[in-house]
Amino acid sequence: RTMMAFTAQKCGICFQPPSIVLIYKDHSQDKTRRRVMPVRNFSRFSDCSVAAEQLKNNPRHKVYLEGVSLRQLQKLYSLLRGHLGGESLAESLEKFQQEQTIDLEEDMNKLDDKELAKRKTIMDELFEKNRKKKDDPDFVYDIEVEFPQDEQLESCGWDVESDEEI
């Protein structure tokens, strides 16, 4: 495929009227343009993930939104949902950040399938962000670590032999 005709530069949200605003570079005319995509049929009870996917796959906007991640669109819809629910921008941002953070103490065995899938996606994104690739400047192929042998080893409760028969 040839070079994309449009490159997304900035993507934001306008609360009044509710719309997603995209600043993009039009390579065919070598100009920077603004595209306003109105948000319709969206309330404080709407699903941000569904709304983001629908916008990204909308035939009218698809080519312009190729360079915008689904996660960024979900964040913008989350901010709009918070605004419609009466939250301040700071409250909405903090709430979104909490939703995108993994609680290490949380028992994920008790989550429903949708919430578990959400947590897995967050973990996958975090893994990809932190993963060292072969072309990274600080990539080392085979790391060897020497652990000190003279220190007292800590024992754990689960590996101690017990006198009880199981």
N, CA, C and O of each residue as an XYZ file, in Angstrom:
664
protein
N       0.847     -1.184      0.000
C       0.000      0.000      0.000
C       0.887      1.240      0.000
O       1.978      1.218      0.570
N       0.441      2.301     -0.621
C       1.205      3.544     -0.659
C       1.039      4.307      0.652
O       0.288      3.901      1.539
N       1.752      5.409      0.749
C       1.715      6.215      1.968
C       0.286      6.708      2.249
O      -0.467      7.035      1.332
N      -0.065      6.752      3.543
C      -1.413      7.213      3.908
C      -1.592      8.671      3.485
O      -0.650      9.462      3.541
N      -2.791      9.012      3.067
C      -3.079     10.371      2.638
C      -3.230     11.315      3.830
O      -3.079     12.529      3.694
N      -3.535     10.734      5.027
C      -3.757     11.553      6.219
C      -2.930     11.024      7.379
O      -2.783      9.814      7.549
N      -2.390     11.941      8.177
C      -1.670     11.557      9.384
C      -2.266     12.332     10.554
O      -2.241     13.563     10.578
N      -2.804     11.591     11.525
C      -3.381     12.231     12.711
C      -2.270     12.892     13.525
O      -1.218     12.294     13.750
N      -2.507     14.126     13.963
C      -1.522     14.831     14.778
C      -2.011     15.013     16.211
O      -1.265     14.778     17.161
N      -3.244     15.425     16.362
C      -3.842     15.611     17.689
C      -5.283     15.163     17.642
O      -5.961     15.300     16.623
N      -5.746     14.624     18.759
C      -7.146     14.222     18.843
C      -7.661     14.647     20.206
O      -7.037     14.364     21.229
N      -8.799     15.327     20.223
C      -9.345     15.821     21.481
C     -10.857     15.774     21.470
O     -11.483     15.195     20.581
N     -11.426     16.406     22.491
C     -12.880     16.373     22.633
C     -13.409     17.781     22.881
O     -12.760     18.602     23.530
N     -14.584     18.036     22.357
C     -15.292     19.289     22.595
C     -16.582     18.916     23.318
O     -17.337     18.063     22.851
N     -16.832     19.556     24.458
C     -18.013     19.207     25.245
C     -19.289     19.833     24.701
O     -20.367     19.253     24.828
N     -19.174     21.027     24.090
C     -20.360     21.720     23.627
C     -20.182     22.206     22.210
O     -19.410     23.146     22.020
N     -20.810     21.666     21.216
C     -21.603     20.439     21.236
C     -20.685     19.218     21.346
O     -19.521     19.294     20.953
N     -21.181     18.102     21.871
C     -20.327     16.921     22.051
C     -19.748     16.444     20.712
O     -20.487     16.073     19.799
N     -18.420     16.460     20.614
C     -17.775     16.027     19.380
C     -16.317     15.663     19.625
O     -15.684     16.149     20.562
N     -15.803     14.799     18.762
C     -14.393     14.430     18.758
C     -13.739     15.312     17.698
O     -14.238     15.416     16.578
N     -12.620     15.949     18.055
C     -11.940     16.853     17.135
C     -10.582     16.249     16.781
O      -9.803     15.874     17.657
N     -10.320     16.165     15.484
C      -9.061     15.598     15.002
C      -8.305     16.649     14.199
O      -8.846     17.238     13.263
N      -7.050     16.877     14.573
C      -6.153     17.719     13.776
C      -5.278     16.744     12.992
O      -4.612     15.893     13.582
N      -5.278     16.865     11.679
C      -4.533     15.909     10.857
C      -3.827     16.621      9.708
O      -4.175     17.738      9.324
N      -2.830     15.935      9.182
C      -2.064     16.438      8.037
C      -2.613     15.775      6.781
O      -2.673     14.549      6.691
N      -3.015     16.598      5.809
C      -3.484     16.107      4.519
C      -2.287     16.154      3.571
O      -1.894     17.227      3.114
N      -1.709     14.987      3.278
C      -0.483     14.930      2.480
C      -0.716     15.273      1.013
O       0.204     15.730      0.334
N      -1.922     15.060      0.520
C      -2.184     15.344     -0.898
C      -2.097     16.848     -1.192
O      -1.732     17.250     -2.297
N      -2.435     17.672     -0.196
C      -2.385     19.124     -0.389
C      -1.362     19.777      0.530
O      -1.199     20.997      0.526
N      -0.672     18.951      1.320
C       0.340     19.429      2.269
C      -0.222     20.518      3.196
O       0.386     21.571      3.385
N      -1.398     20.231      3.764
C      -2.056     21.170      4.668
C      -2.438     20.475      5.965
O      -2.657     19.264      5.988
N      -2.515     21.240      7.035
C      -3.011     20.743      8.310
C      -4.481     21.133      8.400
O      -4.844     22.291      8.193
N      -5.313     20.157      8.708
C      -6.760     20.390      8.726
C      -7.356     19.933     10.058
O      -6.727     19.220     10.840
N      -8.599     20.375     10.282
C      -9.345     19.976     11.478
C     -10.630     19.290     11.042
O     -11.351     19.775     10.170
N     -10.899     18.152     11.668
C     -12.137     17.409     11.374
C     -12.912     17.297     12.679
O     -12.383     16.820     13.683
N     -14.159     17.734     12.663
C     -15.032     17.658     13.829
C     -16.046     16.543     13.577
O     -16.814     16.586     12.615
N     -16.032     15.548     14.461
C     -16.931     14.398     14.322
C     -17.952     14.453     15.459
O     -17.617     14.159     16.607
N     -19.198     14.829     15.147
C     -20.208     14.965     16.213
C     -20.489     13.633     16.903
O     -20.504     12.575     16.274
N     -20.709     13.716     18.208
C     -21.050     12.531     19.002
C     -22.554     12.560     19.223
O     -23.089     13.448     19.886
N     -23.220     11.568     18.652
C     -24.683     11.485     18.765
C     -25.075     10.233     19.535
O     -24.318      9.263     19.591
N     -26.245     10.262     20.118
C     -26.791      9.103     20.841
C     -25.823      8.567     21.893
O     -25.623      7.358     22.010
N     -25.233      9.471     22.647
C     -24.296      9.081     23.695
C     -24.745      9.748     24.986
O     -25.013     10.949     25.017
N     -24.826      8.945     26.068
C     -25.254      9.491     27.348
C     -24.258      9.075     28.426
O     -23.272      8.394     28.145
N     -24.524      9.487     29.649
C     -23.620      9.119     30.750
C     -23.720      7.637     31.092
O     -22.958      7.145     31.925
N     -24.645      6.920     30.462
C     -24.781      5.482     30.696
C     -24.208      4.652     29.544
O     -24.232      3.423     29.597
N     -23.696      5.312     28.511
C     -23.198      4.615     27.324
C     -21.878      3.895     27.594
O     -21.132      4.258     28.504
N     -21.606      2.878     26.793
C     -20.368      2.108     26.869
C     -19.308      2.798     26.004
O     -19.468      2.903     24.788
N     -18.240      3.262     26.627
C     -17.197      4.005     25.916
C     -16.467      3.136     24.899
O     -16.093      3.617     23.829
N     -16.262      1.866     25.221
C     -15.549      0.963     24.304
C     -16.337      0.770     23.015
O     -15.773      0.813     21.922
N     -17.634      0.560     23.148
C     -18.500      0.355     21.981
C     -18.533      1.627     21.142
O     -18.418      1.564     19.918
N     -18.686      2.766     21.781
C     -18.754      4.040     21.063
C     -17.450      4.303     20.312
O     -17.474      4.761     19.170
N     -16.309      4.014     20.950
C     -15.007      4.229     20.308
C     -14.841      3.320     19.096
O     -14.359      3.759     18.051
N     -15.234      2.066     19.228
C     -15.132      1.129     18.096
C     -16.032      1.554     16.942
O     -15.640      1.470     15.778
N     -17.239      2.013     17.269
C     -18.164      2.444     16.221
C     -17.606      3.649     15.459
O     -17.721      3.725     14.236
N     -17.004      4.587     16.189
C     -16.439      5.763     15.529
C     -15.244      5.369     14.664
O     -15.124      5.807     13.520
N     -14.363      4.540     15.220
C     -13.159      4.136     14.484
C     -13.512      3.350     13.221
O     -12.786      3.428     12.230
N     -14.610      2.598     13.239
C     -15.017      1.799     12.079
C     -16.040      2.499     11.183
O     -16.478      1.932     10.182
N     -16.417      3.719     11.535
C     -17.375      4.472     10.737
C     -16.751      4.781      9.367
O     -15.667      5.362      9.302
N     -17.421      4.399      8.280
C     -16.850      4.608      6.930
C     -16.479      6.063      6.624
O     -15.543      6.322      5.868
N     -17.213      7.008      7.211
C     -16.938      8.429      6.944
C     -15.657      8.904      7.618
O     -15.013      9.831      7.127
N     -15.270      8.277      8.751
C     -14.136      8.770      9.533
C     -12.949      7.814      9.570
O     -11.868      8.181     10.031
N     -13.144      6.606      9.093
C     -12.149      5.536      9.237
C     -10.749      5.926      8.758
O      -9.771      5.723      9.477
N     -10.646      6.490      7.538
C      -9.323      6.816      6.989
C      -8.626      7.917      7.791
O      -7.396      7.957      7.835
N      -9.383      8.799      8.417
C      -8.792      9.879      9.200
C      -8.305      9.377     10.561
O      -7.341      9.904     11.116
N      -8.985      8.349     11.092
C      -8.685      7.863     12.445
C      -7.712      6.683     12.478
O      -7.505      6.089     13.536
N      -7.113      6.336     11.334
C      -6.187      5.205     11.316
C      -5.041      5.377     12.307
O      -4.620      4.407     12.938
N      -4.538      6.586     12.448
C      -3.399      6.835     13.334
C      -3.784      7.097     14.778
O      -2.916      7.385     15.603
N      -5.066      7.005     15.101
C      -5.532      7.248     16.469
C      -5.863      5.899     17.102
O      -6.613      5.105     16.533
N      -5.300      5.648     18.281
C      -5.537      4.355     18.930
C      -6.956      4.269     19.491
O      -7.573      5.273     19.845
N      -7.441      3.046     19.557
C      -8.762      2.792     20.122
C      -8.789      3.242     21.579
O      -9.795      3.774     22.050
N      -7.694      3.031     22.286
C      -7.597      3.417     23.695
C      -7.771      4.929     23.867
O      -8.439      5.373     24.801
N      -7.169      5.726     22.964
C      -7.317      7.176     23.069
C      -8.768      7.590     22.841
O      -9.286      8.465     23.535
N      -9.416      6.962     21.875
C     -10.830      7.274     21.635
C     -11.682      6.874     22.841
O     -12.608      7.596     23.209
N     -11.376      5.728     23.460
C     -12.101      5.303     24.660
C     -11.923      6.326     25.772
O     -12.866      6.621     26.507
N     -10.710      6.869     25.897
C     -10.445      7.876     26.934
C     -11.270      9.129     26.674
O     -11.841      9.696     27.607
N     -11.341      9.570     25.420
C     -12.121     10.759     25.088
C     -13.606     10.550     25.391
O     -14.266     11.434     25.937
N     -14.122      9.376     25.032
C     -15.522      9.072     25.347
C     -15.738      8.991     26.857
O     -16.791      9.386     27.357
N     -14.755      8.484     27.571
C     -14.856      8.409     29.033
C     -14.927      9.813     29.638
O     -15.693     10.051     30.572
N     -14.127     10.739     29.104
C     -14.167     12.127     29.579
C     -15.525     12.763     29.272
O     -16.071     13.502     30.092
N     -16.060     12.473     28.095
C     -17.383     13.004     27.731
C     -18.469     12.430     28.633
O     -19.366     13.150     29.074
N     -18.383     11.130     28.903
C     -19.371     10.492     29.783
C     -19.320     11.111     31.180
O     -20.356     11.359     31.797
N     -18.108     11.356     31.669
C     -17.965     12.000     32.974
C     -18.559     13.397     32.976
O     -19.221     13.794     33.934
N     -18.320     14.145     31.899
C     -18.864     15.503     31.772
C     -20.395     15.472     31.781
O     -21.040     16.295     32.431
N     -20.964     14.509     31.051
C     -22.423     14.384     31.015
C     -22.981     13.969     32.373
O     -24.136     14.256     32.687
N     -22.160     13.293     33.176
C     -22.575     12.874     34.517
C     -22.302     13.931     35.580
O     -22.548     13.696     36.763
N     -21.793     15.098     35.168
C     -21.567     16.188     36.114
C     -20.185     16.195     36.766
O     -19.955     16.955     37.707
N     -19.268     15.367     36.285
C     -17.922     15.350     36.863
C     -17.078     16.461     36.234
O     -17.321     16.894     35.108
N     -16.072     16.908     37.004
C     -15.126     17.862     36.439
C     -14.145     17.091     35.560
O     -14.088     15.863     35.616
N     -13.383     17.805     34.759
C     -12.401     17.166     33.881
C     -11.363     16.411     34.710
O     -10.972     15.297     34.360
N     -10.918     17.025     35.816
C      -9.921     16.376     36.687
C     -10.472     15.074     37.278
O      -9.763     14.070     37.340
N     -11.741     15.094     37.711
C     -12.364     13.888     38.274
C     -12.468     12.788     37.212
O     -12.197     11.619     37.487
N     -12.862     13.178     36.006
C     -12.996     12.203     34.923
C     -11.652     11.590     34.566
O     -11.556     10.384     34.341
N     -10.600     12.426     34.514
C      -9.260     11.921     34.204
C      -8.774     10.953     35.278
O      -8.197      9.911     34.969
N      -9.013     11.307     36.545
C      -8.578     10.436     37.647
C      -9.334      9.102     37.617
O      -8.748      8.042     37.834
N     -10.618      9.169     37.350
C     -11.442      7.958     37.277
C     -10.965      7.050     36.138
O     -10.871      5.834     36.309
N     -10.662      7.646     34.973
C     -10.172      6.869     33.839
C      -8.837      6.214     34.186
O      -8.600      5.052     33.857
N      -7.959      6.979     34.860
C      -6.647      6.446     35.233
C      -6.792      5.260     36.187
O      -6.066      4.274     36.064
N      -7.725      5.350     37.134
C      -7.963      4.245     38.069
C      -8.475      3.008     37.342
O      -8.100      1.883     37.671
N      -9.341      3.229     36.343
C      -9.879      2.103     35.566
C      -8.796      1.422     34.743
O      -8.905      0.235     34.436
N      -7.755      2.162     34.384
C      -6.686      1.624     33.540
C      -5.495      1.114     34.351
O      -4.452      0.794     33.781
N      -5.640      1.037     35.671
C      -4.566      0.571     36.536
C      -4.961     -0.773     37.132
O      -6.110     -0.980     37.522
N      -4.003     -1.673     37.196
C      -4.249     -3.000     37.761
C      -3.988     -2.957     39.261
O      -2.918     -2.537     39.702
N      -4.974     -3.395     40.043
C      -4.821     -3.506     41.494
C      -4.229     -4.881     41.789
O      -4.860     -5.906     41.531
N      -3.016     -4.894     42.330
C      -2.316     -6.159     42.562
C      -2.984     -7.010     43.637
O      -2.764     -8.220     43.688
N      -3.786     -6.403     44.485
C      -4.457     -7.136     45.562
C      -5.812     -7.692     45.128
O      -6.430     -8.469     45.856
N      -6.271     -7.295     43.946
C      -7.591     -7.714     43.468
C      -7.589     -9.203     43.090
O      -6.656     -9.689     42.451
N      -8.633     -9.906     43.490
C      -8.778    -11.319     43.130
C      -9.487    -11.386     41.782
O     -10.702    -11.207     41.695
N      -8.710    -11.647     40.731
C      -9.277    -11.642     39.383
C     -10.115    -12.882     39.093
O     -10.799    -12.942     38.071
N     -10.067    -13.878     39.991
C     -10.926    -15.049     39.829
C     -12.395    -14.700     40.049
O     -13.283    -15.427     39.604
N     -12.648    -13.588     40.737
C     -14.020    -13.196     41.051
C     -14.622    -12.252     40.013
O     -15.782    -11.862     40.141
N     -13.845    -11.875     38.975
C     -14.336    -10.940     37.962
C     -15.178    -11.652     36.911
O     -14.987    -12.837     36.638
N     -16.117    -10.904     36.326
C     -16.864    -11.481     35.211
C     -15.989    -11.429     33.945
O     -14.923    -10.813     33.948
N     -16.442    -12.071     32.884
C     -15.630    -12.205     31.668
C     -15.252    -10.854     31.065
O     -14.130    -10.674     30.592
N     -16.183     -9.912     31.082
C     -15.930     -8.599     30.474
C     -14.840     -7.847     31.240
O     -13.918     -7.300     30.636
N     -14.950     -7.822     32.568
C     -13.953     -7.137     33.395
C     -12.594     -7.821     33.300
O     -11.562     -7.151     33.262
N     -12.590     -9.154     33.260
C     -11.332     -9.889     33.147
C     -10.657     -9.587     31.817
O      -9.441     -9.404     31.770
N     -11.424     -9.532     30.744
C     -10.866     -9.202     29.430
C     -10.268     -7.797     29.433
O      -9.233     -7.548     28.814
N     -10.933     -6.885     30.137
C     -10.439     -5.508     30.249
C      -9.085     -5.483     30.968
O      -8.157     -4.807     30.524
N      -8.974     -6.221     32.079
C      -7.715     -6.276     32.831
C      -6.597     -6.901     31.984
O      -5.454     -6.445     32.015
N      -6.946     -7.951     31.229
C      -5.946     -8.607     30.375
C      -5.443     -7.652     29.300
O      -4.251     -7.634     28.995
N      -6.338     -6.862     28.728
C      -5.933     -5.884     27.716
C      -4.978     -4.860     28.308
O      -3.981     -4.501     27.681
N      -5.277     -4.387     29.513
C      -4.405     -3.429     30.187
C      -3.027     -4.048     30.420
O      -2.004     -3.405     30.184
N      -3.006     -5.306     30.888
C      -1.726     -5.983     31.136
C      -0.949     -6.194     29.839
O       0.271     -6.033     29.817
N      -1.642     -6.552     28.760
C      -0.976     -6.737     27.464
C      -0.343     -5.436     26.979
O       0.787     -5.432     26.491
N      -1.083     -4.329     27.116
C      -0.557     -3.031     26.693
C       0.655     -2.645     27.518
O       1.640     -2.139     26.979
N       0.592     -2.881     28.826
C       1.718     -2.571     29.708
C       2.930     -3.434     29.355
O       4.060     -2.947     29.347
N       2.692     -4.709     29.066
C       3.777     -5.610     28.674
C       4.447     -5.113     27.391
O       5.674     -5.045     27.315
N       3.642     -4.767     26.387
C       4.198     -4.298     25.110
C       4.972     -2.997     25.279
O       5.990     -2.782     24.622
N       4.479     -2.125     26.171
C       5.151     -0.853     26.400
C       6.526     -1.058     27.045
O       7.476     -0.342     26.727
N       6.629     -2.035     27.949
C       7.867     -2.256     28.686
C       8.795     -3.281     28.052
O       9.941     -3.424     28.478
N       8.319     -3.988     27.052
C       9.102     -5.056     26.434
C      10.300     -4.496     25.676
O      10.189     -3.497     24.966
N      11.445     -5.153     25.836
C      12.643     -4.781     25.098
C      12.649     -5.544     23.783
O      12.516     -6.768     23.765
N      12.802     -4.821     22.693
C      12.843     -5.446     21.368
C      14.280     -5.456     20.862
O      15.125     -4.708     21.354
N      14.552     -6.309     19.874
C      15.914     -6.457     19.356
C      16.511     -5.149     18.868
O      17.719     -4.941     18.985
N      15.681     -4.257     18.320
C      16.218     -3.003     17.781
C      16.255     -1.864     18.808
O      16.591     -0.736     18.450
N      15.916     -2.136     20.074
C      16.045     -1.121     21.122
C      17.522     -0.914     21.435
O      18.292     -1.874     21.413
N      17.935      0.327     21.729
C      19.359      0.585     21.983
C      19.902     -0.131     23.229
O      21.079     -0.489     23.268
N      19.062     -0.340     24.235
C      19.548     -0.986     25.461
C      19.174     -2.472     25.529
O      19.140     -3.056     26.612
N      18.896     -3.081     24.372
C      18.556     -4.505     24.315
C      19.800     -5.360     24.561
O      20.848     -5.129     23.958
N      19.676     -6.350     25.453
C      20.736     -7.315     25.700
C      20.125     -8.691     25.484
O      19.086     -9.020     26.056
N      20.796     -9.506     24.634
C      20.217    -10.797     24.255
C      20.191    -11.796     25.410
O      19.137    -12.348     25.725
N      21.323    -12.029     26.032
C      21.416    -13.074     27.043
C      21.946    -12.463     28.333
O      23.149    -12.244     28.473
N      21.057    -12.190     29.267
C      21.452    -11.571     30.533
C      21.723    -12.667     31.551
O      20.885    -13.537     31.790
N      22.901    -12.610     32.144
C      23.238    -13.567     33.204
C      23.362    -12.789     34.508
O      24.006    -11.741     34.555
N      22.746    -13.305     35.560
C      22.769    -12.652     36.863
C      23.345    -13.626     37.879
O      22.907    -14.773     37.969
N      24.321    -13.166     38.638
C      24.900    -13.982     39.706
C      24.195    -13.637     41.009
O      24.130    -12.468     41.390
N      23.669    -14.641     41.689
C      23.022    -14.423     42.965
C      23.987    -14.813     44.066
O      24.638    -15.854     43.982
N      24.086    -13.984     45.102
C      25.028    -14.291     46.194
C      24.645    -15.593     46.900
O      23.480    -15.803     47.237
N      25.641    -16.471     47.124
C      25.392    -17.771     47.739
C      25.664    -17.773     49.239
O      25.229    -18.678     49.951
N      26.387    -16.755     49.720
C      26.773    -16.763     51.127
C      25.709    -16.188     52.055
O      25.806    -16.343     53.273
N      24.685    -15.520     51.494
C      23.647    -14.946     52.344
C      22.695    -16.033     52.830
O      22.525    -17.065     52.181
N      22.079    -15.783     53.984
C      21.088    -16.707     54.530
C      19.851    -16.680     53.631
O      19.299    -15.613     53.362
N      19.420    -17.847     53.170
C      18.244    -17.927     52.322
C      16.984    -17.798     53.162
O      16.875    -18.379     54.242
N      16.038    -17.028     52.650
C      14.754    -16.891     53.347
C      13.906    -18.114     53.064
O      13.871    -18.609     51.938
N      13.228    -18.598     54.079
C      12.326    -19.724     53.833
C      10.894    -19.199     53.774
O      10.546    -18.210     54.419
N      10.100    -19.871     53.005
C       8.700    -19.504     52.880
C       7.864    -20.556     53.593
O       8.280    -21.708     53.715
N       6.701    -20.166     54.056
C       5.836    -21.080     54.791
C       5.414    -22.285     53.977
O       5.232    -23.367     54.535
N       5.256    -22.130     52.683
C       4.747    -23.220     51.867
C       5.798    -24.270     51.542
O       5.459    -25.382     51.134
N       7.099    -23.921     51.722
C       8.112    -24.913     51.362
C       8.739    -25.587     52.582
O       9.719    -26.320     52.454
N       8.180    -25.341     53.749
C       8.693    -25.969     54.962
C       8.011    -27.330     55.121
O       6.791    -27.447     55.015
N       8.822    -28.344     55.374
C       8.257    -29.702     55.579
C       7.424    -29.695     56.843
O       7.798    -29.075     57.839
N       6.298    -30.382     56.804
C       5.497    -30.461     58.006
C       5.409    -31.918     58.445
O       5.565    -32.843     57.649
N       5.156    -32.086     59.733
C       5.070    -33.437     60.297
C       3.703    -34.058     60.035
O       3.506    -35.260     60.210
N       2.762    -33.213     59.613
C       1.404    -33.724     59.418
C       1.325    -34.523     58.122
O       1.942    -34.176     57.115
N       0.566    -35.577     58.177
C       0.306    -36.357     56.969
C      -0.824    -35.694     56.189
O      -1.788    -35.199     56.772
N      -0.699    -35.691     54.920
C      -1.738    -35.073     54.092
C      -2.680    -36.129     53.580
O      -3.628    -35.814     52.862
